[in-house]
Amino acid sequence: MRKTAILAGLAMAATLLLAGCPMGDDTQSQPTTRLRNIDIVGARALMTGPSSMATGRAGTPARSEARNEANDPTVLLKQLDDGSWVQVTMWDEYGSEKIQLPADIIDLADDWMAMSFWASSVNGHPVWNNYLVNKLDGRAYDINNLVPGPFFDSWGVNFSPSFQGQPRAYASADGGLFLFLGRERPHSGVMVGAEVWELYLGEIEGTATMITPSEFSVRQFAVDHEGNLLYDIGQFLIARTAAGNNIALNNHPTVQNRQGILFTGRDGIIYFLASESQGTVMTLSQAYRVQITGTTAESVIFTPVSVDGSLSYFGTVFFAFGINSRLHMLQFQDKIVFFNSDSWSGNFSLISWPKTGTPIVSAGGQLGSGGSTTWGPEVTLGAGTIFVLPPPPATGIIEIDPATGAYSTITLPSDVARIERFEVTSNNVIIAEALSVFGNRRLIQRGNGAWETLREDVNMAESITLVRVR
């Protein structure tokens, strides 16, 4: 049996949730048959929307009349290369075709997505069926019996993740993944921590092992190309060798009493962007390349990395929810970009970390008026550029060159009051859920320089789910 190793990570930071999760008592439940295939093959984006949209190319005539949910139900759709929207077909373990609507869709890694479906409720709190779905062939793995942790929205927990867009899964040395999962107080919906699991999947079943100590809650982690880990528990860093040895670095001369940003570069190397202090407010000062060469603290080597520009230009990084800055990690094929925005000034700054070459720190410009502690733009990546939706009263979407910080504004249609959420596909097609000046919910798209309306409904109360597929 060919096994695929999977290590999965914590905060599902860019998760887009459907409105109105089912709530109730123990009598509420969904069918218990397990899904075996969810055909997301060839998708550039996934979206929940009316089944009538799955009629051919995007741009079919928009509808403005009230929609009948019974005749035009909400389904999971995928957009293909030619712009068409196609309903996603699902099959269960008996080979029967199923129609189910996911509550969460999460882009985990290059070849994997996570989907959660509502199954039942216990004491008024939802219970989910969690699946890993392979993008290449649509295979769906029910992991409920393998790992206890749920997938969840990173800002919906009662502890602070490090940044939005931090990876939820990493490839292991033997071709699998590492999973980052939440630790939930049973049947409460309350997250009490996070942990990293190593998951091996076979054709039908698999095995799973929690690889971080249960007494700690993991905030962030990174994995190198040899399968070594470096993870942050808030108070200090811990290294873990590929063989399973944990090495506490609380007394390490380089990183003692220091916090920062952990990530895996596109070159498969662990990097640490360090601050000079502990706490929720940090100013980055030094970048390090990390090598784990043995089983002692002395064998964890932090080598300084030179950058073009000063890390202090990146601004203050807040590791707490609801405070001035917003930090996003964006994973391009040839580089990783960190985007930092300050709510008081409205300014943004960038760190571009290429697969090869020198990292660049650049100060961008002003995206908003600032002056608010709740300011937090939506940020996503396109084909080589970054797209940002500033907070209201935004008049457009900002497109930024991550190499230089130069930016321009994509103006919204004149009859659009605001955009609720948006995504950008890997070929730079912008798909957005918007509200028109007439109060209607509208689905719009911009692919070749002009906006088009895909659909408009007078009474469409539900929010859509939009997820880019890498």
Secondary structure, DSSP 4 states (H G I P E B T S, - for coil): ---EEEEE-S-BTT--PPSS-----TT-B---PPEEEE--TT-SEEEEEEGGG-SEETTPPP--SPP-TTTS-EEEEEE-TTSEEEEPPEEETTS-EE----SEEEEEETTEEEEEEEEEEETTEEEEEEEEEETTT-BEEE-TTT--PPP-BGGGSSS--S-BT--SEEE-TTS-EEEEEEEE-TTT--EEEEEEEEEEE-SS-EEEEE-S-TTS---EEEE-TTS-EEEE-SSSEEEE-TTS-EEE-TT-TTTTT--EEEEE-TTS-EEEEEESS-SSEEEEEEEEEEEE-SSSGGGEEEEEE--BS-GGGG-EEE-STTSSEEEEEEE-SSEEEEEEEETTT-EEEEEEEESSS--EEEEEEE-S----TT---EEEE-SSSEEEEPSSS--EEEEE-TTT--EEEEEPPTTEEEEEEEEE-TT--EEEEEEETTS-EEEEEESSSSEEEEEEESS--SPP-EEE--
